[in-house]
């Protein structure tokens, strides 16, 4: 089973990396960028039978290790349940 | 318009951060993680009229600034075309 975990700074938390990238883009002429925030994406390949159970385990991993609960939010996505091997 | 840009290490490139996180998860008892890679996700709010044009501009930003073409791949996703304000 393949899954993605997004870890982002919470809304109210300043994102200096995002601000720096936005300014650099403006300097290159990309004035259309109104807001930009940088987060992490973890792409996992899991040995798990049930998507519901896998999602629960992944959320537990986020709370215990992958995200900082004070400053970050997380979101778990099951990308491929591992039952359709020929899909992209 | 909202868009997401994924920037990941290319397949053949070692990901020491991913390996470290995988080992830490194993240490906490999460033996089901077969593979784990860490990438970046940039979430952007754009002033752009056309999704096709916006995608072209974003791919250009990736080539010029956001991704390292030697070690990284990128992927652009238009999340919300800005015409359906009530959808999640």
Backbone of each chain as nested JSON, in Angstrom:
{
  "chains": [
    {"id": "A", "residues": [
      {"number": 1, "name": "UNK", "atoms": {"N": [0.837, -1.188, 0.0], "CA": [0.0, 0.0, 0.0], "C": [0.879, 1.247, 0.0]}},
      {"number": 2, "name": "UNK", "atoms": {"N": [0.495, 2.212, -0.831], "CA": [1.272, 3.447, -0.846], "C": [0.484, 4.551, -0.17]}},
      {"number": 3, "name": "UNK", "atoms": {"N": [1.182, 5.381, 0.581], "CA": [0.522, 6.481, 1.288], "C": [1.403, 7.724, 1.242]}},
      {"number": 4, "name": "UNK", "atoms": {"N": [0.755, 8.864, 1.394], "CA": [1.479, 10.132, 1.499], "C": [1.079, 10.807, 2.791]}},
      {"number": 5, "name": "UNK", "atoms": {"N": [2.046, 11.373, 3.46], "CA": [1.771, 12.15, 4.666], "C": [2.276, 13.568, 4.43]}},
      {"number": 6, "name": "UNK", "atoms": {"N": [1.378, 14.533, 4.546], "CA": [1.765, 15.938, 4.435], "C": [1.973, 16.5, 5.828]}},
      {"number": 7, "name": "UNK", "atoms": {"N": [3.076, 17.181, 6.029], "CA": [3.332, 17.864, 7.299], "C": [3.588, 19.331, 6.975]}},
      {"number": 8, "name": "UNK", "atoms": {"N": [2.694, 20.18, 7.497], "CA": [2.773, 21.607, 7.18], "C": [2.787, 22.418, 8.469]}},
      {"number": 9, "name": "UNK", "atoms": {"N": [3.348, 23.613, 8.379], "CA": [3.241, 24.546, 9.498], "C": [1.785, 24.959, 9.675]}},
      {"number": 10, "name": "UNK", "atoms": {"N": [1.352, 25.122, 10.917], "CA": [-0.008, 25.588, 11.175], "C": [-0.203, 26.991, 10.616]}},
      {"number": 11, "name": "UNK", "atoms": {"N": [-1.464, 27.327, 10.359], "CA": [-1.807, 28.6, 9.715], "C": [-1.137, 29.817, 10.349]}},
      {"number": 12, "name": "UNK", "atoms": {"N": [-1.17, 29.936, 11.65], "CA": [-0.66, 31.144, 12.284], "C": [0.859, 31.223, 12.399]}},
      {"number": 13, "name": "UNK", "atoms": {"N": [1.542, 30.126, 12.069], "CA": [2.988, 30.058, 12.276], "C": [3.725, 30.642, 11.061]}},
      {"number": 14, "name": "UNK", "atoms": {"N": [4.654, 31.547, 11.324], "CA": [5.441, 32.155, 10.243], "C": [6.24, 31.097, 9.503]}},
      {"number": 15, "name": "UNK", "atoms": {"N": [6.347, 31.264, 8.179], "CA": [7.086, 30.316, 7.349], "C": [8.198, 31.07, 6.616]}},
      {"number": 16, "name": "UNK", "atoms": {"N": [9.347, 31.264, 7.264], "CA": [10.408, 32.057, 6.635], "C": [10.923, 31.45, 5.334]}},
      {"number": 17, "name": "UNK", "atoms": {"N": [10.926, 30.113, 5.253], "CA": [11.385, 29.469, 4.011], "C": [10.432, 29.818, 2.854]}},
      {"number": 18, "name": "UNK", "atoms": {"N": [9.136, 29.74, 3.136], "CA": [8.143, 30.095, 2.12], "C": [8.277, 31.542, 1.681]}},
      {"number": 19, "name": "UNK", "atoms": {"N": [8.479, 32.434, 2.653], "CA": [8.642, 33.862, 2.336], "C": [9.862, 34.091, 1.457]}},
      {"number": 20, "name": "UNK", "atoms": {"N": [10.958, 33.398, 1.783], "CA": [12.193, 33.559, 1.002], "C": [11.996, 33.072, -0.435]}},
      {"number": 21, "name": "UNK", "atoms": {"N": [11.312, 31.929, -0.583], "CA": [11.083, 31.393, -1.93], "C": [10.169, 32.332, -2.72]}},
      {"number": 22, "name": "UNK", "atoms": {"N": [9.132, 32.851, -2.06], "CA": [8.211, 33.78, -2.726], "C": [8.962, 35.026, -3.219]}},
      {"number": 23, "name": "UNK", "atoms": {"N": [9.843, 35.564, -2.383], "CA": [10.621, 36.754, -2.781], "C": [11.548, 36.439, -3.947]}},
      {"number": 24, "name": "UNK", "atoms": {"N": [12.155, 35.253, -3.897], "CA": [13.061, 34.876, -4.992], "C": [12.281, 34.753, -6.299]}},
      {"number": 25, "name": "UNK", "atoms": {"N": [11.071, 34.196, -6.213], "CA": [10.235, 34.079, -7.419], "C": [9.859, 35.465, -7.94]}},
      {"number": 26, "name": "UNK", "atoms": {"N": [9.507, 36.371, -7.035], "CA": [9.193, 37.742, -7.447], "C": [10.386, 38.368, -8.158]}},
      {"number": 27, "name": "UNK", "atoms": {"N": [11.568, 38.122, -7.626], "CA": [12.78, 38.649, -8.24], "C": [13.008, 38.118, -9.647]}},
      {"number": 28, "name": "UNK", "atoms": {"N": [12.484, 36.927, -9.922], "CA": [12.613, 36.34, -11.264], "C": [11.442, 36.735, -12.166]}},
      {"number": 29, "name": "UNK", "atoms": {"N": [10.522, 37.552, -11.649], "CA": [9.423, 38.037, -12.484], "C": [8.096, 37.324, -12.284]}},
      {"number": 30, "name": "UNK", "atoms": {"N": [8.013, 36.424, -11.301], "CA": [6.749, 35.709, -11.058], "C": [5.922, 36.468, -10.029]}},
      {"number": 31, "name": "UNK", "atoms": {"N": [5.281, 37.522, -10.507], "CA": [4.514, 38.411, -9.628], "C": [3.165, 37.809, -9.246]}},
      {"number": 32, "name": "UNK", "atoms": {"N": [2.764, 36.738, -9.907], "CA": [1.424, 36.197, -9.662], "C": [1.313, 35.369, -8.392]}},
      {"number": 33, "name": "UNK", "atoms": {"N": [2.453, 35.111, -7.725], "CA": [2.407, 34.289, -6.51], "C": [1.952, 35.145, -5.327]}},
      {"number": 34, "name": "UNK", "atoms": {"N": [0.745, 34.883, -4.844], "CA": [0.191, 35.664, -3.739], "C": [0.648, 35.133, -2.398]}},
      {"number": 35, "name": "UNK", "atoms": {"N": [0.71, 33.813, -2.301], "CA": [1.112, 33.195, -1.04], "C": [1.853, 31.917, -1.366]}},
      {"number": 36, "name": "UNK", "atoms": {"N": [2.834, 31.585, -0.532], "CA": [3.578, 30.349, -0.761], "C": [4.032, 29.809, 0.583]}},
      {"number": 37, "name": "UNK", "atoms": {"N": [3.726, 28.557, 0.823], "CA": [4.18, 27.918, 2.057], "C": [4.863, 26.602, 1.72]}},
      {"number": 38, "name": "UNK", "atoms": {"N": [5.908, 26.305, 2.463], "CA": [6.688, 25.1, 2.189], "C": [6.409, 24.069, 3.276]}},
      {"number": 39, "name": "UNK", "atoms": {"N": [6.107, 22.863, 2.855], "CA": [5.883, 21.773, 3.805], "C": [6.666, 20.544, 3.401]}},
      {"number": 40, "name": "UNK", "atoms": {"N": [6.456, 19.476, 4.171], "CA": [7.116, 18.208, 3.859], "C": [6.095, 17.216, 3.357]}},
      {"number": 41, "name": "UNK", "atoms": {"N": [6.512, 16.344, 2.47], "CA": [5.661, 15.226, 2.088], "C": [6.475, 13.941, 2.252]}},
      {"number": 42, "name": "UNK", "atoms": {"N": [5.92, 13.004, 3.012], "CA": [6.581, 11.707, 3.195], "C": [5.826, 10.689, 2.354]}},
      {"number": 43, "name": "UNK", "atoms": {"N": [6.543, 10.009, 1.485], "CA": [5.913, 8.995, 0.642], "C": [6.333, 7.635, 1.165]}},
      {"number": 44, "name": "UNK", "atoms": {"N": [5.321, 6.853, 1.537], "CA": [5.607, 5.579, 2.2], "C": [5.053, 4.409, 1.407]}},
      {"number": 45, "name": "UNK", "atoms": {"N": [5.787, 3.315, 1.477], "CA": [5.303, 2.029, 0.986], "C": [5.116, 1.177, 2.235]}},
      {"number": 46, "name": "UNK", "atoms": {"N": [3.873, 0.705, 2.44], "CA": [3.537, 0.02, 3.69], "C": [3.115, -1.417, 3.449]}},
      {"number": 47, "name": "UNK", "atoms": {"N": [3.437, -2.261, 4.396], "CA": [2.922, -3.61, 4.401], "C": [1.69, -3.604, 5.29]}},
      {"number": 48, "name": "UNK", "atoms": {"N": [0.533, -3.406, 4.706], "CA": [-0.682, -3.304, 5.522], "C": [-1.853, -3.819, 4.713]}},
      {"number": 49, "name": "UNK", "atoms": {"N": [-2.739, -4.519, 5.371], "CA": [-3.852, -5.149, 4.664], "C": [-5.02, -4.188, 4.483]}},
      {"number": 50, "name": "UNK", "atoms": {"N": [-5.318, -3.412, 5.492], "CA": [-6.532, -2.605, 5.489], "C": [-6.234, -1.117, 5.482]}},
      {"number": 51, "name": "UNK", "atoms": {"N": [-6.793, -0.38, 4.517], "CA": [-6.566, 1.071, 4.469], "C": [-6.957, 1.782, 5.758]}},
      {"number": 52, "name": "UNK", "atoms": {"N": [-8.053, 1.363, 6.369], "CA": [-8.517, 2.047, 7.587], "C": [-7.497, 1.87, 8.714]}},
      {"number": 53, "name": "UNK", "atoms": {"N": [-7.016, 0.636, 8.839], "CA": [-6.011, 0.337, 9.866], "C": [-4.701, 1.076, 9.562]}},
      {"number": 54, "name": "UNK", "atoms": {"N": [-4.305, 1.093, 8.269], "CA": [-3.069, 1.776, 7.87], "C": [-3.155, 3.268, 8.191]}},
      {"number": 55, "name": "UNK", "atoms": {"N": [-4.318, 3.854, 7.9], "CA": [-4.496, 5.286, 8.175], "C": [-4.346, 5.574, 9.669]}},
      {"number": 56, "name": "UNK", "atoms": {"N": [-4.914, 4.711, 10.487], "CA": [-4.799, 4.879, 11.94], "C": [-3.358, 4.815, 12.402]}},
      {"number": 57, "name": "UNK", "atoms": {"N": [-2.62, 3.843, 11.864], "CA": [-1.198, 3.698, 12.227], "C": [-0.409, 4.928, 11.782]}},
      {"number": 58, "name": "UNK", "atoms": {"N": [-0.704, 5.417, 10.565], "CA": [0.02, 6.58, 10.042], "C": [-0.263, 7.823, 10.898]}},
      {"number": 59, "name": "UNK", "atoms": {"N": [-1.508, 7.988, 11.31], "CA": [-1.833, 9.143, 12.153], "C": [-1.105, 9.045, 13.5]}},
      {"number": 60, "name": "UNK", "atoms": {"N": [-0.984, 7.821, 13.992], "CA": [-0.237, 7.597, 15.232], "C": [1.247, 7.946, 15.036]}},
      {"number": 61, "name": "UNK", "atoms": {"N": [1.819, 7.519, 13.885], "CA": [3.225, 7.86, 13.582], "C": [3.414, 9.374, 13.559]}},
      {"number": 62, "name": "UNK", "atoms": {"N": [2.43, 10.094, 12.976], "CA": [2.52, 11.555, 12.909], "C": [2.539, 12.154, 14.303]}},
      {"number": 63, "name": "UNK", "atoms": {"N": [1.616, 11.666, 15.143], "CA": [1.532, 12.231, 16.499], "C": [2.787, 11.917, 17.304]}},
      {"number": 64, "name": "UNK", "atoms": {"N": [3.362, 10.721, 17.083], "CA": [4.505, 10.307, 17.897], "C": [5.844, 10.801, 17.364]}},
      {"number": 65, "name": "UNK", "atoms": {"N": [5.969, 10.96, 16.037], "CA": [7.297, 11.257, 15.491], "C": [7.324, 12.266, 14.337]}},
      {"number": 66, "name": "UNK", "atoms": {"N": [6.397, 12.13, 13.388], "CA": [6.59, 12.824, 12.113], "C": [6.254, 14.311, 12.16]}},
      {"number": 67, "name": "UNK", "atoms": {"N": [5.316, 14.685, 13.015], "CA": [4.92, 16.097, 13.072], "C": [5.141, 16.642, 14.476]}},
      {"number": 68, "name": "UNK", "atoms": {"N": [5.428, 17.922, 14.536], "CA": [5.522, 18.614, 15.825], "C": [4.14, 19.181, 16.142]}},
      {"number": 69, "name": "UNK", "atoms": {"N": [3.47, 18.645, 17.162], "CA": [2.07, 19.043, 17.385], "C": [1.895, 20.505, 17.762]}},
      {"number": 70, "name": "UNK", "atoms": {"N": [2.959, 21.149, 18.208], "CA": [2.852, 22.561, 18.595], "C": [2.796, 23.458, 17.362]}},
      {"number": 71, "name": "UNK", "atoms": {"N": [3.594, 23.118, 16.352], "CA": [3.735, 24.034, 15.211], "C": [3.203, 23.473, 13.897]}},
      {"number": 72, "name": "UNK", "atoms": {"N": [2.93, 22.17, 13.844], "CA": [2.611, 21.563, 12.544], "C": [1.282, 20.809, 12.546]}},
      {"number": 73, "name": "UNK", "atoms": {"N": [0.654, 20.817, 11.381], "CA": [-0.511, 19.971, 11.11], "C": [-0.069, 18.836, 10.208]}},
      {"number": 74, "name": "UNK", "atoms": {"N": [-0.837, 17.742, 10.227], "CA": [-0.523, 16.674, 9.277], "C": [-1.801, 16.17, 8.606]}},
      {"number": 75, "name": "UNK", "atoms": {"N": [-1.593, 15.498, 7.483], "CA": [-2.705, 14.964, 6.709], "C": [-2.235, 13.671, 6.063]}},
      {"number": 76, "name": "UNK", "atoms": {"N": [-3.025, 12.613, 6.205], "CA": [-2.654, 11.296, 5.676], "C": [-3.504, 10.997, 4.445]}},
      {"number": 77, "name": "UNK", "atoms": {"N": [-2.863, 10.568, 3.377], "CA": [-3.582, 10.165, 2.159], "C": [-3.16, 8.76, 1.761]}},
      {"number": 78, "name": "UNK", "atoms": {"N": [-4.128, 7.856, 1.582], "CA": [-3.805, 6.544, 1.038], "C": [-3.834, 6.684, -0.488]}},
      {"number": 79, "name": "UNK", "atoms": {"N": [-2.684, 6.488, -1.132], "CA": [-2.579, 6.733, -2.574], "C": [-3.009, 5.5, -3.358]}},
      {"number": 80, "name": "UNK", "atoms": {"N": [-2.649, 4.344, -2.862], "CA": [-2.867, 3.11, -3.626], "C": [-3.003, 1.998, -2.598]}},
      {"number": 81, "name": "UNK", "atoms": {"N": [-4.159, 1.308, -2.647], "CA": [-4.401, 0.287, -1.64], "C": [-3.662, -1.012, -1.924]}},
      {"number": 82, "name": "UNK", "atoms": {"N": [-2.925, -1.023, -3.022], "CA": [-2.111, -2.203, -3.308], "C": [-2.883, -3.346, -3.919]}},
      {"number": 83, "name": "UNK", "atoms": {"N": [-4.099, -3.04, -4.421], "CA": [-4.897, -4.112, -5.031], "C": [-5.058, -3.91, -6.522]}},
      {"number": 84, "name": "UNK", "atoms": {"N": [-4.493, -2.804, -7.022], "CA": [-4.625, -2.513, -8.453], "C": [-3.233, -2.234, -9.011]}},
      {"number": 85, "name": "UNK", "atoms": {"N": [-2.415, -3.28, -9.182], "CA": [-1.01, -3.084, -9.501], "C": [-0.748, -2.402, -10.84]}},
      {"number": 86, "name": "UNK", "atoms": {"N": [-1.744, -2.374, -11.758], "CA": [-1.462, -1.802, -13.07], "C": [-1.842, -0.34, -13.226]}},
      {"number": 87, "name": "UNK", "atoms": {"N": [-2.413, 0.247, -12.182], "CA": [-2.732, 1.672, -12.28], "C": [-1.464, 2.506, -12.061]}},
      {"number": 88, "name": "UNK", "atoms": {"N": [-1.467, 3.734, -12.631], "CA": [-0.268, 4.576, -12.455], "C": [-0.05, 4.972, -11.003]}}
    ]},
    {"id": "B", "residues": [
      {"number": 1, "name": "UNK", "atoms": {"N": [-6.261, 30.994, -7.628], "CA": [-6.036, 29.59, -7.948], "C": [-5.031, 28.987, -6.979]}},
      {"number": 2, "name": "UNK", "atoms": {"N": [-5.338, 27.779, -6.502], "CA": [-4.409, 27.134, -5.59], "C": [-3.691, 26.002, -6.3]}},
      {"number": 3, "name": "UNK", "atoms": {"N": [-2.416, 25.863, -6.022], "CA": [-1.629, 24.811, -6.666], "C": [-0.662, 24.207, -5.66]}},
      {"number": 4, "name": "UNK", "atoms": {"N": [-0.266, 22.968, -5.94], "CA": [0.744, 22.299, -5.123], "C": [1.88, 21.875, -6.036]}},
      {"number": 5, "name": "UNK", "atoms": {"N": [3.075, 22.056, -5.579], "CA": [4.246, 21.591, -6.319], "C": [4.994, 20.603, -5.431]}},
      {"number": 6, "name": "UNK", "atoms": {"N": [5.164, 19.384, -5.934], "CA": [5.941, 18.382, -5.215], "C": [7.361, 18.377, -5.765]}},
      {"number": 7, "name": "UNK", "atoms": {"N": [8.329, 18.417, -4.879], "CA": [9.731, 18.313, -5.291], "C": [10.328, 17.133, -4.533]}},
      {"number": 8, "name": "UNK", "atoms": {"N": [10.752, 16.121, -5.297], "CA": [11.251, 14.891, -4.667], "C": [12.622, 14.551, -5.233]}},
      {"number": 9, "name": "UNK", "atoms": {"N": [13.402, 13.83, -4.45], "CA": [14.647, 13.291, -4.96], "C": [14.343, 12.276, -6.054]}},
      {"number": 10, "name": "UNK", "atoms": {"N": [15.174, 12.251, -7.101], "CA": [14.993, 11.258, -8.166], "C": [15.176, 9.851, -7.615]}},
      {"number": 11, "name": "UNK", "atoms": {"N": [14.609, 8.886, -8.317], "CA": [14.604, 7.49, -7.864], "C": [15.981, 6.976, -7.423]}},
      {"number": 12, "name": "UNK", "atoms": {"N": [16.993, 7.203, -8.215], "CA": [18.299, 6.625, -7.912], "C": [19.084, 7.339, -6.815]}},
      {"number": 13, "name": "UNK", "atoms": {"N": [18.593, 8.491, -6.377], "CA": [19.349, 9.327, -5.438], "C": [19.055, 8.879, -3.998]}},
      {"number": 14, "name": "UNK", "atoms": {"N": [20.103, 8.662, -3.223], "CA": [19.937, 8.268, -1.82], "C": [19.207, 9.352, -1.034]}},
      {"number": 15, "name": "UNK", "atoms": {"N": [18.355, 8.927, -0.11], "CA": [17.587, 9.867, 0.71], "C": [17.906, 9.596, 2.183]}},
      {"number": 16, "name": "UNK", "atoms": {"N": [18.982, 10.164, 2.705], "CA": [19.383, 9.872, 4.086], "C": [18.327, 10.292, 5.108]}},
      {"number": 17, "name": "UNK", "atoms": {"N": [17.595, 11.378, 4.819], "CA": [16.547, 11.818, 5.746], "C": [15.433, 10.767, 5.819]}},
      {"number": 18, "name": "UNK", "atoms": {"N": [15.041, 10.252, 4.652], "CA": [14.021, 9.199, 4.616], "C": [14.472, 7.957, 5.363]}},
      {"number": 19, "name": "UNK", "atoms": {"N": [15.733, 7.572, 5.161], "CA": [16.269, 6.386, 5.84], "C": [16.264, 6.579, 7.35]}},
      {"number": 20, "name": "UNK", "atoms": {"N": [16.644, 7.772, 7.801], "CA": [16.676, 8.06, 9.243], "C": [15.273, 7.991, 9.841]}},
      {"number": 21, "name": "UNK", "atoms": {"N": [14.297, 8.553, 9.139], "CA": [12.924, 8.546, 9.645], "C": [12.394, 7.109, 9.679]}},
      {"number": 22, "name": "UNK", "atoms": {"N": [12.693, 6.336, 8.624], "CA": [12.252, 4.936, 8.58], "C": [12.817, 4.157, 9.769]}},
      {"number": 23, "name": "UNK", "atoms": {"N": [14.095, 4.343, 10.051], "CA": [14.727, 3.644, 11.195], "C": [14.111, 4.067, 12.517]}},
      {"number": 24, "name": "UNK", "atoms": {"N": [13.829, 5.363, 12.642], "CA": [13.221, 5.851, 13.887], "C": [11.835, 5.231, 14.056]}},
      {"number": 25, "name": "UNK", "atoms": {"N": [11.081, 5.109, 12.956], "CA": [9.752, 4.481, 13.039], "C": [9.881, 3.006, 13.43]}},
      {"number": 26, "name": "UNK", "atoms": {"N": [10.854, 2.32, 12.851], "CA": [11.092, 0.92, 13.217], "C": [11.386, 0.808, 14.711]}},
      {"number": 27, "name": "UNK", "atoms": {"N": [12.187, 1.75, 15.204], "CA": [12.521, 1.759, 16.626], "C": [11.302, 1.941, 17.519]}},
      {"number": 28, "name": "UNK", "atoms": {"N": [10.279, 2.595, 16.986], "CA": [9.038, 2.798, 17.747], "C": [8.045, 1.658, 17.526]}},
      {"number": 29, "name": "UNK", "atoms": {"N": [8.433, 0.667, 16.715], "CA": [7.564, -0.497, 16.534], "C": [6.773, -0.519, 15.237]}},
      {"number": 30, "name": "UNK", "atoms": {"N": [7.023, 0.432, 14.353], "CA": [6.29, 0.471, 13.074], "C": [7.079, -0.308, 12.022]}},
      {"number": 31, "name": "UNK", "atoms": {"N": [6.953, -1.622, 12.097], "CA": [7.719, -2.506, 11.223], "C": [7.117, -2.581, 9.821]}},
      {"number": 32, "name": "UNK", "atoms": {"N": [5.913, -2.064, 9.646], "CA": [5.242, -2.22, 8.355], "C": [5.744, -1.258, 7.283]}},
      {"number": 33, "name": "UNK", "atoms": {"N": [6.615, -0.308, 7.662], "CA": [7.105, 0.659, 6.672], "C": [8.212, 0.021, 5.831]}},
      {"number": 34, "name": "UNK", "atoms": {"N": [7.917, -0.229, 4.563], "CA": [8.892, -0.871, 3.671], "C": [9.841, 0.147, 3.061]}},
      {"number": 35, "name": "UNK", "atoms": {"N": [9.276, 1.297, 2.703], "CA": [10.097, 2.336, 2.093], "C": [9.548, 3.688, 2.516]}},
      {"number": 36, "name": "UNK", "atoms": {"N": [10.439, 4.657, 2.66], "CA": [9.988, 5.988, 3.045], "C": [10.925, 7.013, 2.424]}},
      {"number": 37, "name": "UNK", "atoms": {"N": [10.361, 7.969, 1.703], "CA": [11.166, 9.039, 1.138], "C": [10.558, 10.384, 1.521]}},
      {"number": 38, "name": "UNK", "atoms": {"N": [11.423, 11.333, 1.78], "CA": [10.962, 12.654, 2.212], "C": [11.141, 13.651, 1.077]}},
      {"number": 39, "name": "UNK", "atoms": {"N": [10.093, 14.382, 0.79], "CA": [10.179, 15.421, -0.238], "C": [9.593, 16.719, 0.282]}},
      {"number": 40, "name": "UNK", "atoms": {"N": [9.562, 17.708, -0.623], "CA": [8.985, 19.001, -0.258], "C": [7.669, 19.185, -0.986]}},
      {"number": 41, "name": "UNK", "atoms": {"N": [6.762, 19.889, -0.345], "CA": [5.556, 20.304, -1.047], "C": [5.394, 21.807, -0.86]}},
      {"number": 42, "name": "UNK", "atoms": {"N": [5.258, 22.511, -1.982], "CA": [5.043, 23.957, -1.932], "C": [3.581, 24.206, -2.244]}},
      {"number": 43, "name": "UNK", "atoms": {"N": [2.894, 24.899, -1.363], "CA": [1.483, 25.21, -1.58], "C": [1.379, 26.683, -1.93]}},
      {"number": 44, "name": "UNK", "atoms": {"N": [0.835, 26.936, -3.112], "CA": [0.818, 28.299, -3.631], "C": [-0.594, 28.794, -3.858]}},
      {"number": 45, "name": "UNK", "atoms": {"N": [-0.768, 30.088, -3.646], "CA": [-1.988, 30.784, -4.036], "C": [-1.551, 31.727, -5.162]}},
      {"number": 46, "name": "UNK", "atoms": {"N": [-2.167, 31.553, -6.332], "CA": [-1.725, 32.279, -7.526], "C": [-2.811, 33.201, -8.067]}},
      {"number": 47, "name": "UNK", "atoms": {"N": [-2.372, 34.31, -8.617], "CA": [-3.275, 35.179, -9.348], "C": [-3.14, 34.783, -10.813]}},
      {"number": 48, "name": "UNK", "atoms": {"N": [-3.981, 33.891, -11.271], "CA": [-3.848, 33.42, -12.65], "C": [-5.224, 33.069, -13.172]}},
      {"number": 49, "name": "UNK", "atoms": {"N": [-5.465, 33.381, -14.422], "CA": [-6.796, 33.174, -14.988], "C": [-6.968, 31.751, -15.501]}},
      {"number": 50, "name": "UNK", "atoms": {"N": [-5.97, 31.218, -16.144], "CA": [-6.112, 29.948, -16.855], "C": [-5.238, 28.861, -16.234]}},
      {"number": 51, "name": "UNK", "atoms": {"N": [-5.827, 27.715, -15.874], "CA": [-5.052, 26.615, -15.296], "C": [-3.902, 26.158, -16.189]}},
      {"number": 52, "name": "UNK", "atoms": {"N": [-4.14, 26.136, -17.507], "CA": [-3.099, 25.653, -18.421], "C": [-1.891, 26.588, -18.393]}},
      {"number": 53, "name": "UNK", "atoms": {"N": [-2.189, 27.889, -18.414], "CA": [-1.122, 28.891, -18.373], "C": [-0.408, 28.838, -17.007]}},
      {"number": 54, "name": "UNK", "atoms": {"N": [-1.199, 28.707, -15.934], "CA": [-0.616, 28.645, -14.586], "C": [0.319, 27.442, -14.471]}},
      {"number": 55, "name": "UNK", "atoms": {"N": [-0.115, 26.3, -14.995], "CA": [0.722, 25.098, -14.934], "C": [2.055, 25.31, -15.66]}},
      {"number": 56, "name": "UNK", "atoms": {"N": [1.99, 25.963, -16.819], "CA": [3.207, 26.259, -17.577], "C": [4.162, 27.145, -16.788]}},
      {"number": 57, "name": "UNK", "atoms": {"N": [3.591, 28.176, -16.147], "CA": [4.413, 29.087, -15.341], "C": [5.032, 28.343, -14.154]}},
      {"number": 58, "name": "UNK", "atoms": {"N": [4.248, 27.482, -13.506], "CA": [4.755, 26.743, -12.346], "C": [5.881, 25.795, -12.757]}},
      {"number": 59, "name": "UNK", "atoms": {"N": [5.733, 25.146, -13.903], "CA": [6.79, 24.238, -14.37], "C": [8.07, 25.026, -14.671]}},
      {"number": 60, "name": "UNK", "atoms": {"N": [7.88, 26.236, -15.19], "CA": [9.028, 27.109, -15.445], "C": [9.712, 27.505, -14.123]}},
      {"number": 61, "name": "UNK", "atoms": {"N": [8.888, 27.846, -13.104], "CA": [9.451, 28.17, -11.778], "C": [10.267, 26.998, -11.238]}},
      {"number": 62, "name": "UNK", "atoms": {"N": [9.748, 25.776, -11.439], "CA": [10.458, 24.589, -10.951], "C": [11.806, 24.46, -11.637]}},
      {"number": 63, "name": "UNK", "atoms": {"N": [11.797, 24.615, -12.967], "CA": [13.057, 24.467, -13.713], "C": [14.053, 25.548, -13.332]}},
      {"number": 64, "name": "UNK", "atoms": {"N": [13.555, 26.763, -13.067], "CA": [14.458, 27.888, -12.81], "C": [14.881, 28.007, -11.352]}},
      {"number": 65, "name": "UNK", "atoms": {"N": [14.022, 27.592, -10.412], "CA": [14.343, 27.858, -9.013], "C": [13.993, 26.752, -8.026]}},
      {"number": 66, "name": "UNK", "atoms": {"N": [12.798, 26.165, -8.178], "CA": [12.276, 25.35, -7.074], "C": [12.901, 23.964, -6.969]}},
      {"number": 67, "name": "UNK", "atoms": {"N": [13.318, 23.395, -8.101], "CA": [13.892, 22.048, -8.074], "C": [15.309, 22.068, -8.623]}},
      {"number": 68, "name": "UNK", "atoms": {"N": [16.115, 21.162, -8.117], "CA": [17.456, 20.971, -8.641], "C": [17.369, 19.887, -9.73]}},
      {"number": 69, "name": "UNK", "atoms": {"N": [17.568, 20.272, -10.996], "CA": [17.328, 19.313, -12.079], "C": [18.267, 18.109, -12.063]}},
      {"number": 70, "name": "UNK", "atoms": {"N": [19.375, 18.215, -11.355], "CA": [20.32, 17.09, -11.301], "C": [19.813, 15.999, -10.357]}},
      {"number": 71, "name": "UNK", "atoms": {"N": [19.243, 16.415, -9.241], "CA": [18.9, 15.43, -8.201], "C": [17.4, 15.288, -7.946]}},
      {"number": 72, "name": "UNK", "atoms": {"N": [16.608, 16.232, -8.456], "CA": [15.192, 16.247, -8.066], "C": [14.232, 16.203, -9.259]}},
      {"number": 73, "name": "UNK", "atoms": {"N": [13.083, 15.585, -9.011], "CA": [11.954, 15.637, -9.934], "C": [10.907, 16.57, -9.356]}},
      {"number": 74, "name": "UNK", "atoms": {"N": [10.04, 17.096, -10.22], "CA": [8.94, 17.897, -9.69], "C": [7.63, 17.502, -10.36]}},
      {"number": 75, "name": "UNK", "atoms": {"N": [6.546, 17.884, -9.695], "CA": [5.207, 17.563, -10.193], "C": [4.287, 18.699, -9.774]}},
      {"number": 76, "name": "UNK", "atoms": {"N": [3.52, 19.223, -10.733], "CA": [2.639, 20.356, -10.473], "C": [1.192, 19.863, -10.441]}},
      {"number": 77, "name": "UNK", "atoms": {"N": [0.451, 20.271, -9.422], "CA": [-0.977, 19.935, -9.32], "C": [-1.782, 21.207, -9.119]}},
      {"number": 78, "name": "UNK", "atoms": {"N": [-2.776, 21.441, -9.974], "CA": [-3.7, 22.552, -9.737], "C": [-4.789, 22.021, -8.798]}},
      {"number": 79, "name": "UNK", "atoms": {"N": [-4.861, 22.585, -7.591], "CA": [-5.772, 22.057, -6.571], "C": [-7.159, 22.665, -6.726]}},
      {"number": 80, "name": "UNK", "atoms": {"N": [-7.205, 23.946, -7.044], "CA": [-8.483, 24.662, -7.088], "C": [-8.323, 25.779, -8.111]}},
      {"number": 81, "name": "UNK", "atoms": {"N": [-9.204, 25.757, -9.112], "CA": [-9.064, 26.752, -10.179], "C": [-9.614, 28.109, -9.784]}},
      {"number": 82, "name": "UNK", "atoms": {"N": [-10.132, 28.202, -8.55], "CA": [-10.598, 29.492, -8.064], "C": [-11.956, 29.883, -8.6]}},
      {"number": 83, "name": "UNK", "atoms": {"N": [-12.683, 28.903, -9.178], "CA": [-14.009, 29.222, -9.718], "C": [-15.108, 28.503, -8.943]}},
      {"number": 84, "name": "UNK", "atoms": {"N": [-14.696, 27.682, -7.964], "CA": [-15.697, 26.931, -7.201], "C": [-15.432, 27.135, -5.714]}},
      {"number": 85, "name": "UNK", "atoms": {"N": [-15.75, 28.33, -5.207], "CA": [-15.326, 28.692, -3.852], "C": [-15.893, 27.814, -2.75]}},
      {"number": 86, "name": "UNK", "atoms": {"N": [-16.974, 27.071, -3.032], "CA": [-17.579, 26.31, -1.937], "C": [-17.136, 24.853, -1.849]}},
      {"number": 87, "name": "UNK", "atoms": {"N": [-16.308, 24.409, -2.787], "CA": [-15.809, 23.037, -2.696], "C": [-14.693, 22.963, -1.661]}},
      {"number": 88, "name": "UNK", "atoms": {"N": [-14.497, 21.785, -1.058], "CA": [-13.444, 21.651, -0.037], "C": [-12.051, 21.857, -0.643]}}
    ]}
  ]
}
